[in-house]
Amino acid sequence: MGRFTEDELKIAKSVDLVDLAADVHIPLKKVGRVFSIEGMDSAIIFNRSTWYRYSRGVGGSTIDFLMYFQDMEYKEAVSYLLDFAGYIRSDSAAHRTEKKIKADTDDRKPKQKEKVPFVLPKKADHCRGLYAYLTKRRKLSSRIIHHWLKHGLMYESVPYRNIVFLGKRADGKVMFASQRGIRDAYGKPFKGDVPGNDKKYGVNLINPESTELCVYEAAIDAMSDMDFRQDYETSILALGMVSDGPLQTILQEHPEIKTLDLCLDNDIPGRAAAKKLGRKYVLEGYEVYLRLPPFGKDHNFFLQCEKENRALWKQARHIHALHGRNVRETEHRKNREENLSHMSNPTASDMQRFVDICNKKQRRVASR
């Protein structure tokens, strides 16, 4: 097959992206004037011809859409689009037999992706990098880090030294895992799910005696809010997204939960998702509260600001106390110097006062 002409590429890119998504079995939902992919609220289709996935920073035309979501090669994607548009290439149509055309059409159909095995990254023999990142960069306490490690919710991996957060089934089996880089001081942080995981699960810590569940977008936000409120009893769930697939699974596995605290991010997607989920689960009979961060984008940002403010306040109190002590020491030194100067250079009144004191002592001794 030869190179594609400019007209052929224009035809391929002019295919209606909404119709194309339906043809390759990618479910969409209409959100205002745009469409989003179900389960990927950050993937938006604009003008039915272009798309962008904000959480990954990728997007483009219909060709890029097939290459990204259907794992097609460039030529395969363009050929599929031309066939979808009903276009037949003139340079090859005359030489194709009916059998050949059918074979080519079958080859251009989207390939079914093979199930990727779910294999967790290798665990490191220590957690020094994990502790350093979470305490110094994220301002989390050692207590909350130890609590999460104790319950098997995370570990440090090798050889890349990422934090691996784990989502477990009710029986304790790990079903979901996401990674977060800890060496991103001078660049964009690495984030990504472990291939083959089940996105119906999220990072969770369920207390069977608690009827309340706090729902977060990210695991570090869940840790931050627990650390700030010193709450180690209420059940928590980190979705890893703004979709509620993991929440539905948890509620099915734990019918004792009756109250939901939606602690999502305090940004436009987070607030919109909180309102949407709030309405949904109120109608399902749950008691729902919206508990967004008081200020800042998320709960970890809020925690960092609070701890920095506490440190500044402590430092200011120390300086104030030190300043007061210095003032008192200065006054005491001044008084002592004045007394010493009187003793070394006594005046007539000082001498008379000394004589009067001596006479009083003599009278008291004589009276005895």
C-alpha positions as CSV (number, residue, x, y, z in Angstrom):
1,M,0.0,0.0,0.0
2,G,1.5,3.4,-1.0
3,R,1.5,6.7,0.8
4,F,-1.7,8.4,1.5
5,T,-2.6,11.6,-0.4
6,E,-3.5,14.9,1.3
7,D,-7.1,14.4,0.2
8,E,-7.2,10.9,1.7
9,L,-5.9,12.2,5.0
10,K,-8.5,15.0,5.0
11,I,-11.2,12.4,4.4
12,A,-9.9,10.2,7.3
13,K,-9.8,13.2,9.7
14,S,-13.2,14.4,8.7
15,V,-14.9,11.2,10.0
16,D,-17.5,12.0,12.7
17,L,-15.6,11.1,15.9
18,V,-18.8,10.3,17.9
19,D,-20.0,7.8,15.2
20,L,-16.5,6.3,15.1
21,A,-16.4,5.8,18.8
22,A,-19.7,3.9,18.6
23,D,-18.4,1.8,15.8
24,V,-15.3,0.7,17.9
25,H,-17.5,0.2,21.0
26,I,-16.2,3.1,23.1
27,P,-19.2,4.4,25.1
28,L,-19.7,8.1,25.3
29,K,-21.9,10.4,27.3
30,K,-23.0,14.0,26.4
31,V,-21.8,16.7,28.7
32,G,-23.1,20.1,27.6
33,R,-21.8,20.7,24.1
34,V,-19.1,18.1,24.3
35,F,-18.9,14.3,24.7
36,S,-16.8,12.4,27.3
37,I,-15.8,8.8,27.4
38,E,-17.6,6.8,30.2
39,G,-15.1,6.0,32.9
40,M,-12.7,8.6,31.6
41,D,-14.2,12.0,32.5
42,S,-11.0,13.7,31.5
43,A,-11.3,12.4,27.9
44,I,-13.4,15.0,25.9
45,I,-14.5,15.0,22.3
46,F,-14.8,18.5,20.8
47,N,-16.8,19.5,17.6
48,R,-17.2,15.8,16.9
49,S,-13.8,15.8,15.2
50,T,-11.0,16.3,17.8
51,W,-10.4,14.9,21.3
52,Y,-8.2,15.5,24.3
53,R,-7.5,13.5,27.5
54,Y,-6.5,16.0,30.2
55,S,-5.3,13.5,32.8
56,R,-2.6,12.2,30.3
57,G,-2.0,15.3,28.2
58,V,-2.7,13.5,24.9
59,G,-5.2,14.2,22.1
60,G,-5.6,14.9,18.4
61,S,-7.6,13.8,15.4
62,T,-9.6,10.7,14.5
63,I,-6.3,9.0,13.5
64,D,-4.8,9.6,16.9
65,F,-8.0,8.4,18.5
66,L,-7.7,5.0,16.9
67,M,-4.0,4.8,17.5
68,Y,-4.5,5.6,21.2
69,F,-7.7,3.8,22.2
70,Q,-7.5,0.9,19.7
71,D,-3.7,0.4,19.6
72,M,-3.6,0.7,15.8
73,E,-0.6,1.6,13.7
74,Y,-0.8,4.8,11.6
75,K,-1.5,3.1,8.3
76,E,-4.0,0.8,9.8
77,A,-5.9,3.7,11.4
78,V,-6.0,5.7,8.2
79,S,-7.2,2.7,6.2
80,Y,-9.9,1.9,8.8
81,L,-11.1,5.5,8.6
82,L,-11.2,5.6,4.8
83,D,-13.1,2.3,4.8
84,F,-15.5,3.7,7.4
85,A,-16.1,6.7,5.2
86,G,-16.8,4.5,2.2
87,Y,-13.7,5.6,0.3
88,I,-12.0,3.2,-2.1
89,R,-8.4,4.0,-3.1
90,S,-8.1,4.2,-6.9
91,D,-4.6,2.9,-7.2
92,S,-5.4,-0.5,-5.7
93,A,-9.1,-1.0,-6.3
94,A,-8.6,-2.3,-9.9
95,H,-6.1,-5.0,-8.8
96,R,-8.1,-6.3,-5.8
97,T,-10.2,-9.4,-6.1
98,E,-13.4,-9.7,-4.0
99,K,-11.5,-12.1,-1.7
100,K,-8.7,-9.7,-1.2
101,I,-11.0,-6.8,-0.4
102,K,-12.8,-8.9,2.2
103,A,-9.4,-9.9,3.8
104,D,-8.3,-6.2,3.9
105,T,-11.5,-5.2,5.5
106,D,-11.2,-7.8,8.1
107,D,-7.6,-6.7,8.8
108,R,-8.8,-3.1,9.3
109,K,-11.3,-4.0,12.0
110,P,-10.2,-3.0,15.5
111,K,-8.2,-5.7,17.2
112,Q,-9.4,-7.0,20.5
113,K,-6.7,-6.2,23.1
114,E,-5.4,-9.2,24.9
115,K,-5.9,-9.3,28.6
116,V,-2.7,-8.1,30.2
117,P,-1.7,-10.1,33.3
118,F,-1.8,-8.1,36.5
119,V,1.7,-8.3,38.0
120,L,2.7,-6.0,40.9
121,P,6.1,-4.3,40.8
122,K,8.8,-5.8,42.9
123,K,8.8,-4.7,46.5
124,A,11.9,-3.0,48.0
125,D,13.5,-4.3,51.2
126,H,13.1,-0.9,52.9
127,C,10.9,2.2,52.7
128,R,13.4,5.0,53.2
129,G,12.5,6.8,49.9
130,L,8.8,6.4,50.6
131,Y,9.2,7.9,54.1
132,A,11.4,10.7,52.9
133,Y,9.0,11.7,50.1
134,L,5.8,11.6,52.2
135,T,7.3,13.4,55.3
136,K,9.4,16.0,53.6
137,R,7.6,16.7,50.3
138,R,4.0,15.9,51.4
139,K,4.3,16.9,55.1
140,L,2.7,13.7,56.3
141,S,3.4,12.4,59.8
142,S,5.3,9.2,60.5
143,R,2.2,7.9,62.3
144,I,-0.1,7.9,59.3
145,I,2.6,6.5,57.1
146,H,3.2,3.6,59.6
147,H,-0.6,3.1,59.8
148,W,-0.9,2.6,56.0
149,L,2.2,0.4,55.8
150,K,0.8,-1.7,58.7
151,H,-2.5,-2.3,56.8
152,G,-0.7,-3.2,53.5
153,L,-2.0,-0.2,51.5
154,M,1.3,0.7,50.0
155,Y,5.0,-0.1,49.6
156,E,8.1,1.1,47.8
157,S,9.1,-0.6,44.6
158,V,12.3,-1.4,42.8
159,P,14.2,-0.6,40.7
160,Y,12.3,2.7,39.9
161,R,11.6,3.6,43.6
162,N,7.9,4.4,43.2
163,I,5.2,4.3,45.8
164,V,2.7,1.5,44.9
165,F,-0.8,2.0,46.3
166,L,-2.9,-1.1,46.6
167,G,-6.7,-1.6,46.3
168,K,-8.0,-4.8,47.8
169,R,-11.1,-6.9,47.6
170,A,-13.2,-7.6,50.7
171,D,-11.3,-10.9,51.1
172,G,-7.9,-9.1,51.0
173,K,-6.9,-10.0,47.5
174,V,-5.1,-7.1,45.6
175,M,-7.2,-6.1,42.6
176,F,-5.9,-2.6,41.8
177,A,-2.5,-0.9,42.0
178,S,-1.3,2.6,41.0
179,Q,2.2,4.0,41.1
180,R,3.5,7.4,42.1
181,G,7.1,8.6,41.5
182,I,9.0,9.9,44.4
183,R,11.9,11.5,42.5
184,D,10.2,14.4,40.8
185,A,11.8,17.4,42.5
186,Y,12.8,18.9,39.1
187,G,10.3,17.4,36.7
188,K,6.8,16.2,36.0
189,P,5.9,13.4,38.5
190,F,5.4,9.9,37.2
191,K,1.9,8.6,37.8
192,G,0.2,5.5,36.3
193,D,-1.8,2.4,37.0
194,V,-0.2,-1.0,37.0
195,P,-1.3,-2.7,33.7
196,G,-4.0,-5.4,34.1
197,N,-5.6,-4.0,37.2
198,D,-9.3,-3.9,37.9
199,K,-10.6,-0.4,37.9
200,K,-13.7,-1.4,39.7
201,Y,-11.6,-1.2,42.9
202,G,-9.7,1.6,44.6
203,V,-7.4,2.0,47.5
204,N,-9.5,1.4,50.6
205,L,-9.3,0.8,54.3
206,I,-12.6,-0.5,55.7
207,N,-13.5,-0.6,59.4
208,P,-16.3,-3.1,59.8
209,E,-17.6,-1.2,62.8
210,S,-17.9,2.1,60.9
211,T,-21.0,3.0,59.0
212,E,-19.4,6.0,57.5
213,L,-17.1,6.1,54.4
214,C,-14.9,9.0,53.3
215,V,-14.3,9.2,49.6
216,Y,-11.3,10.8,48.0
217,E,-9.8,11.1,44.5
218,A,-6.2,10.2,45.4
219,A,-4.6,8.0,48.1
220,I,-2.3,10.8,49.3
221,D,-5.3,13.1,49.9
222,A,-6.9,10.3,52.0
223,M,-3.7,10.1,54.1
224,S,-3.6,13.9,54.4
225,D,-7.2,14.2,55.7
226,M,-6.7,11.3,58.1
227,D,-3.5,12.9,59.4
228,F,-5.1,16.4,59.8
229,R,-8.2,15.1,61.6
230,Q,-6.3,12.3,63.5
231,D,-9.1,10.0,62.4
232,Y,-8.0,6.3,62.2
233,E,-11.5,4.8,62.7
234,T,-13.6,6.0,59.7
235,S,-13.5,3.9,56.6
236,I,-11.8,5.5,53.5
237,L,-11.8,5.0,49.8
238,A,-9.5,6.6,47.2
239,L,-11.1,6.3,43.7
240,G,-8.1,7.2,41.6
241,M,-10.5,9.1,39.4
242,V,-13.8,11.1,39.6
243,S,-15.9,8.2,38.4
244,D,-17.7,6.1,41.1
245,G,-17.0,2.6,39.8
246,P,-14.8,1.8,42.9
247,L,-17.5,3.3,45.2
248,Q,-20.2,1.1,43.8
249,T,-18.0,-2.0,44.4
250,I,-17.3,-1.0,48.0
251,L,-21.0,-0.3,48.8
252,Q,-21.9,-3.7,47.4
253,E,-19.2,-5.5,49.4
254,H,-20.0,-3.5,52.6
255,P,-23.8,-3.0,53.1
256,E,-23.2,-1.7,56.6
257,I,-22.1,1.7,55.1
258,K,-24.9,4.2,55.4
259,T,-23.1,7.6,55.3
260,L,-20.9,9.0,52.6
261,D,-18.5,11.9,53.0
262,L,-17.4,13.1,49.5
263,C,-14.0,14.6,50.1
264,L,-13.0,15.2,46.4
265,D,-10.7,17.9,45.1
266,N,-11.7,21.6,45.4
267,D,-11.4,22.3,41.6
268,I,-14.0,22.4,38.8
269,P,-14.0,18.7,38.0
270,G,-13.9,17.7,41.7
271,R,-16.8,20.0,42.7
272,A,-18.9,18.9,39.7
273,A,-18.3,15.2,40.5
274,A,-19.1,15.8,44.2
275,K,-22.5,17.4,43.3
276,K,-23.3,14.6,40.8
277,L,-22.4,11.8,43.1
278,G,-24.2,13.5,46.0
279,R,-27.4,13.7,44.1
280,K,-27.1,10.1,42.9
281,Y,-26.4,8.5,46.3
282,V,-29.0,10.6,48.2
283,L,-31.6,9.2,45.8
284,E,-30.3,5.7,46.6
285,G,-30.9,6.3,50.3
286,Y,-27.5,7.2,51.6
287,E,-26.8,10.1,54.0
288,V,-24.3,12.2,51.9
289,Y,-22.1,15.1,53.0
290,L,-19.8,17.3,50.7
291,R,-16.5,17.9,52.6
292,L,-14.1,19.6,50.2
293,P,-10.8,21.1,51.4
294,P,-11.4,24.5,53.2
295,F,-8.9,26.1,50.8
296,G,-6.4,24.9,48.1
297,K,-6.9,22.3,45.4
298,D,-6.8,19.2,47.5
299,H,-6.5,17.8,51.0
300,N,-2.7,17.4,50.8
301,F,-2.2,21.1,49.8
302,F,-4.4,22.1,52.7
303,L,-2.4,19.9,55.1
304,Q,0.9,21.4,53.9
305,C,-0.4,24.9,54.4
306,E,-1.7,24.1,57.9
307,K,1.6,22.6,59.0
308,E,3.6,25.5,57.6
309,N,1.4,28.0,59.4
310,R,1.8,26.1,62.6
311,A,5.6,26.1,62.2
312,L,5.6,29.8,61.5
313,W,3.3,30.5,64.5
314,K,5.6,28.4,66.8
315,Q,8.6,30.3,65.5
316,A,7.0,33.6,66.1
317,R,6.0,32.7,69.7
318,H,9.6,31.6,70.3
319,I,11.0,34.9,69.0
320,H,8.5,36.8,71.1
321,A,9.4,34.9,74.2
322,L,13.1,35.3,73.5
323,H,12.6,39.1,72.9
324,G,10.7,39.4,76.2
325,R,13.5,37.6,78.1
326,N,16.1,39.8,76.6
327,V,14.2,42.9,77.6
328,R,13.9,41.6,81.2
329,E,17.6,40.7,81.3
330,T,18.5,44.2,80.0
331,E,16.4,45.9,82.7
332,H,17.9,43.7,85.4
333,R,21.4,44.4,84.2
334,K,20.7,48.1,84.3
335,N,19.4,48.0,87.8
336,R,22.4,46.0,89.0
337,E,24.8,48.4,87.4
338,E,23.0,51.4,89.1
339,N,23.3,49.6,92.5
340,L,27.0,48.9,92.0
341,S,27.6,52.5,91.0
342,H,25.9,53.7,94.2
343,M,28.1,51.4,96.2
344,S,31.4,52.6,94.6
345,N,30.4,56.3,94.6
346,P,28.1,56.8,97.7
347,T,26.4,60.2,98.1
348,A,25.8,62.0,101.5
349,S,22.3,60.7,101.6
350,D,23.5,57.2,101.1
351,M,26.0,57.6,104.0
352,Q,23.3,59.0,106.3
353,R,20.9,56.1,105.4
354,F,23.7,53.6,106.2
355,V,24.3,55.3,109.6
356,D,20.6,55.2,110.5
357,I,20.5,51.4,109.7
358,C,23.5,50.8,111.9
359,N,21.9,52.8,114.8
360,K,18.7,50.8,114.6
361,K,20.6,47.5,114.8
362,Q,22.5,48.7,117.9
363,R,19.3,49.7,119.7
364,R,17.8,46.3,119.0
365,V,20.9,44.6,120.4
366,A,20.9,46.8,123.6
367,S,17.2,46.1,124.3
368,R,18.0,42.4,124.5
